[in-house]
Amino acid sequence: MPWLTQLADVARRTGYPVTEVRGWQARGHGPQPGVQGIVCHHTAGPAGGGDYPSLAVVRDGRPGLDGPLSHYGIGRSGRIYVIAAGRCWHNAPSTSAMHTNSASLGIEAENNGTQPWPDVQKDVYYRLCAELCKEFGLPASRVRGHKEVNDGKPDPHSLSMTAFRQAVAACIAGDAPRPLTWMEKIMNDLPLIEPNDKNFDVKTVRACLFARGCVPAEVYKELGLEGWLQSTKADPELVKLVRDLQAAEGLNDDGCVGPKTWPHLLRVA
């Protein structure tokens, strides 16, 4: 089997953010010989330190064990880190022939071994495993905890792997709705701005459009830029600018600023 350079694309199918760690496509102890299983781990890293403080260890290894130690990492926020495309030293000795280093993919989720698992982190864990199962033609039963395929290992701590595999199977079948990310929740809480509305939130729309470079100079020639920015009316001229932005971004160009349009105005999409 060649180097698994499709792993970033597989991760993106989860709908969660993905970071491609520099050099991942050529990182590994040679190419991955096969993919017959998936092994789930926790990092046993620090309790704090941000989203994925164990990255350097998983990528580069530790004394006595050279990296990479896993193909993927999962941060506390649900971000996926693509670390290696080749074989990783993540499970040896294995009690399962389908979950050796040469036959399986490893996923290291950030957790110190006692911390509660954030819901978003668990969800991305299920979905990443499901997408890998689909990519490599594996049933959910091939997803195993490190504690199931290596004597004496405790990870991933506190997770019932039976329930874990049921969640993976639901994702494979398309029966598991994805929870909203924190950013989506924020966007849903922002006000809906409709044509002819008059309020101070309209000024935010005007400022965002201007910051995005979507306001030609002739639009504010009569009022001056400051006067145009201070207007609280969603007048036809402003609505046209919103519709132009929506059309350019592939959105429904209804002129309303809601959860689908705010991310493009705020540049978080």
C-alpha positions as CSV (number, residue, x, y, z in Angstrom):
1,M,0.0,0.0,0.0
2,P,1.4,3.5,-0.9
3,W,1.8,6.5,1.4
4,L,-1.8,7.4,2.5
5,T,-1.8,11.0,1.1
6,Q,-5.6,11.0,1.0
7,L,-5.8,11.2,4.8
8,A,-6.4,15.0,4.9
9,D,-9.3,14.7,2.5
10,V,-10.8,11.9,4.5
11,A,-10.6,14.1,7.6
12,R,-12.3,17.0,5.9
13,R,-15.3,14.8,5.2
14,T,-16.1,14.9,8.9
15,G,-17.0,18.6,8.5
16,Y,-14.6,19.6,11.3
17,P,-11.5,21.8,10.9
18,V,-8.4,20.1,9.8
19,T,-4.7,21.1,10.3
20,E,-2.2,19.5,8.0
21,V,1.0,19.2,10.0
22,R,4.0,20.3,7.9
23,G,5.6,17.3,6.2
24,W,2.9,14.8,7.0
25,Q,2.6,13.3,3.5
26,A,6.2,12.0,3.7
27,R,6.2,11.2,7.4
28,G,6.3,7.6,8.6
29,H,8.4,4.6,9.2
30,G,8.1,3.7,5.6
31,P,4.8,3.5,3.7
32,Q,1.7,2.0,5.5
33,P,1.6,-1.7,4.5
34,G,-2.1,-2.1,5.0
35,V,-5.3,-0.8,6.7
36,Q,-7.3,-3.5,8.3
37,G,-8.2,-1.7,11.5
38,I,-8.2,1.6,13.5
39,V,-6.8,2.0,17.0
40,C,-8.0,4.8,19.3
41,H,-5.8,6.3,21.9
42,H,-5.5,9.2,24.3
43,T,-2.3,11.2,24.5
44,A,-1.7,11.1,28.2
45,G,-0.4,14.6,27.7
46,P,-0.6,17.7,29.9
47,A,-4.0,18.7,31.4
48,G,-3.6,22.2,29.9
49,G,-1.6,23.8,27.2
50,G,-4.1,24.6,24.5
51,D,-5.9,22.4,21.9
52,Y,-3.2,19.8,21.1
53,P,-0.1,20.2,23.3
54,S,1.0,16.7,22.5
55,L,1.6,17.4,18.9
56,A,5.4,17.5,19.1
57,V,5.5,14.1,20.9
58,V,3.1,12.4,18.5
59,R,5.0,13.8,15.5
60,D,8.6,13.4,16.7
61,G,8.4,10.7,19.3
62,R,9.9,10.4,22.8
63,P,13.1,8.9,24.2
64,G,13.2,5.3,23.2
65,L,10.4,5.6,20.6
66,D,10.8,7.5,17.4
67,G,7.9,9.4,15.9
68,P,5.5,9.5,14.3
69,L,3.4,7.8,16.9
70,S,0.0,8.2,15.2
71,H,-1.5,9.2,11.9
72,Y,-4.0,11.6,13.4
73,G,-4.4,13.8,16.4
74,I,-7.7,15.2,17.7
75,G,-7.6,18.4,19.7
76,R,-9.9,19.3,22.6
77,S,-11.8,21.7,20.3
78,G,-12.5,19.0,17.8
79,R,-9.8,20.0,15.3
80,I,-8.2,17.2,13.5
81,Y,-4.4,17.1,13.0
82,V,-3.1,15.1,10.1
83,I,0.4,14.0,11.2
84,A,1.6,11.1,9.1
85,A,0.9,9.2,5.9
86,G,3.1,6.3,6.5
87,R,3.5,3.6,9.2
88,C,3.4,4.8,12.8
89,W,4.6,3.2,16.1
90,H,1.2,3.4,17.9
91,N,0.4,-0.2,18.9
92,A,3.0,-2.9,19.8
93,P,2.8,-5.6,20.8
94,S,-0.7,-6.0,19.4
95,T,-3.1,-8.8,20.5
96,S,-4.9,-8.5,17.2
97,A,-3.3,-9.2,13.8
98,M,-5.6,-6.5,12.2
99,H,-4.4,-3.8,14.6
100,T,-0.6,-4.0,14.4
101,N,1.4,-1.0,13.3
102,S,1.6,-2.5,9.9
103,A,-2.1,-3.2,9.6
104,S,-3.8,-0.3,11.3
105,L,-4.2,3.5,11.6
106,G,-3.7,5.2,14.9
107,I,-5.6,8.2,16.3
108,E,-4.3,10.1,19.4
109,A,-6.9,12.3,21.0
110,E,-5.7,14.9,23.4
111,N,-6.6,13.9,27.0
112,N,-4.4,13.5,30.1
113,G,-6.1,10.2,31.0
114,T,-8.5,11.5,33.6
115,Q,-10.2,14.5,32.1
116,P,-13.8,14.5,30.9
117,W,-14.2,14.2,27.2
118,P,-15.7,17.3,25.5
119,D,-18.8,16.3,23.5
120,V,-17.3,17.9,20.3
121,Q,-14.1,15.9,20.7
122,K,-16.0,12.6,21.0
123,D,-18.2,13.5,18.0
124,V,-15.2,14.1,15.8
125,Y,-13.6,10.9,17.1
126,Y,-16.7,8.9,15.9
127,R,-16.9,10.7,12.6
128,L,-13.2,10.4,11.8
129,C,-13.3,6.7,12.5
130,A,-16.5,6.4,10.3
131,E,-14.9,8.2,7.4
132,L,-11.8,6.0,7.7
133,C,-14.0,2.9,7.7
134,K,-15.7,4.1,4.6
135,E,-12.4,5.0,2.9
136,F,-10.8,1.6,3.5
137,G,-13.9,-0.6,3.4
138,L,-13.9,-1.5,7.1
139,P,-16.9,-2.3,9.3
140,A,-17.3,-0.4,12.6
141,S,-16.2,-3.6,14.4
142,R,-12.6,-2.9,13.2
143,V,-12.4,0.2,15.4
144,R,-10.7,-0.7,18.6
145,G,-9.5,1.0,21.7
146,H,-5.8,0.7,22.5
147,K,-6.9,-1.0,25.7
148,E,-8.6,-3.7,23.6
149,V,-5.7,-4.7,21.5
150,N,-2.7,-4.2,23.8
151,D,-2.5,-5.8,27.2
152,G,-2.2,-3.4,30.0
153,K,-3.1,-0.2,28.1
154,P,-5.9,2.0,29.5
155,D,-6.7,4.3,26.6
156,P,-8.9,5.8,25.6
157,H,-9.9,6.2,29.2
158,S,-13.5,5.9,30.4
159,L,-15.0,5.4,26.9
160,S,-17.1,2.3,26.4
161,M,-15.8,1.0,23.1
162,T,-19.0,-0.9,22.5
163,A,-20.9,2.4,22.6
164,F,-18.1,4.0,20.6
165,R,-18.5,1.5,17.8
166,Q,-22.3,2.0,17.9
167,A,-21.7,5.7,17.4
168,V,-19.3,5.0,14.5
169,A,-21.8,2.7,12.9
170,A,-24.5,5.4,13.1
171,C,-22.2,7.9,11.4
172,I,-21.4,5.4,8.7
173,A,-25.1,4.9,8.1
174,G,-25.7,8.6,8.2
175,D,-28.0,8.4,11.2
176,A,-26.0,10.7,13.5
177,P,-26.6,14.4,13.3
178,R,-23.5,16.5,13.8
179,P,-23.8,18.9,16.8
180,L,-23.3,22.6,16.1
181,T,-19.7,23.9,16.5
182,W,-19.2,26.8,18.8
183,M,-18.8,29.1,15.8
184,E,-22.1,27.9,14.3
185,K,-23.8,28.6,17.6
186,I,-22.4,32.1,17.6
187,M,-23.6,32.7,14.1
188,N,-27.1,31.4,14.9
189,D,-27.3,33.9,17.8
190,L,-26.5,36.9,15.7
191,P,-29.5,39.1,14.6
192,L,-31.4,38.5,11.4
193,I,-31.2,41.7,9.2
194,E,-33.9,42.0,6.6
195,P,-34.6,44.6,3.9
196,N,-36.0,47.8,5.3
197,D,-34.9,47.0,8.8
198,K,-33.8,50.0,10.8
199,N,-31.5,49.4,13.8
200,F,-27.9,49.6,14.9
201,D,-27.1,46.1,13.7
202,V,-27.4,47.5,10.2
203,K,-24.3,49.6,10.9
204,T,-22.4,46.4,11.6
205,V,-23.4,45.0,8.2
206,R,-22.3,48.2,6.5
207,A,-18.9,48.2,8.3
208,C,-18.4,44.5,7.4
209,L,-19.2,45.1,3.7
210,F,-16.8,48.0,3.6
211,A,-14.1,46.0,5.3
212,R,-14.6,43.2,2.8
213,G,-14.1,45.6,-0.1
214,C,-17.7,45.3,-1.3
215,V,-18.6,49.0,-1.3
216,P,-17.7,51.0,-4.4
217,A,-16.8,54.6,-3.7
218,E,-19.8,55.9,-5.7
219,V,-22.1,54.3,-3.2
220,Y,-21.1,56.7,-0.4
221,K,-20.3,59.7,-2.6
222,E,-23.5,61.6,-1.5
223,L,-23.3,60.9,2.2
224,G,-19.6,60.6,2.6
225,L,-18.1,57.4,4.0
226,E,-18.8,58.3,7.6
227,G,-22.4,59.2,6.9
228,W,-22.9,56.0,4.9
229,L,-21.4,53.9,7.6
230,Q,-23.6,55.5,10.3
231,S,-26.9,54.9,8.5
232,T,-29.1,52.4,10.4
233,K,-31.5,51.7,7.5
234,A,-31.3,48.5,5.4
235,D,-32.2,50.5,2.3
236,P,-32.4,49.0,-1.3
237,E,-28.9,50.1,-2.0
238,L,-27.5,48.2,1.0
239,V,-29.6,45.2,0.2
240,K,-28.2,45.1,-3.3
241,L,-24.6,45.1,-1.9
242,V,-25.6,42.2,0.4
243,R,-27.2,40.3,-2.5
244,D,-24.0,40.8,-4.6
245,L,-21.9,39.4,-1.8
246,Q,-24.2,36.4,-1.4
247,A,-24.2,35.7,-5.1
248,A,-20.4,35.9,-5.2
249,E,-20.1,33.4,-2.2
250,G,-22.6,31.0,-3.7
251,L,-25.4,31.8,-1.2
252,N,-29.1,32.3,-1.7
253,D,-29.1,36.0,-2.7
254,D,-32.2,37.1,-0.8
255,G,-30.6,40.2,0.7
256,C,-31.2,39.0,4.3
257,V,-28.2,38.7,6.6
258,G,-28.6,35.6,8.8
259,P,-26.6,32.5,9.9
260,K,-25.6,31.6,6.4
261,T,-24.4,35.2,5.4
262,W,-22.9,36.4,8.7
263,P,-19.8,34.1,8.4
264,H,-19.0,35.5,5.0
265,L,-19.3,39.0,6.2
266,L,-17.2,38.3,9.3
267,R,-14.7,36.2,7.3
268,V,-15.1,33.0,9.4
269,A,-16.4,30.9,6.6
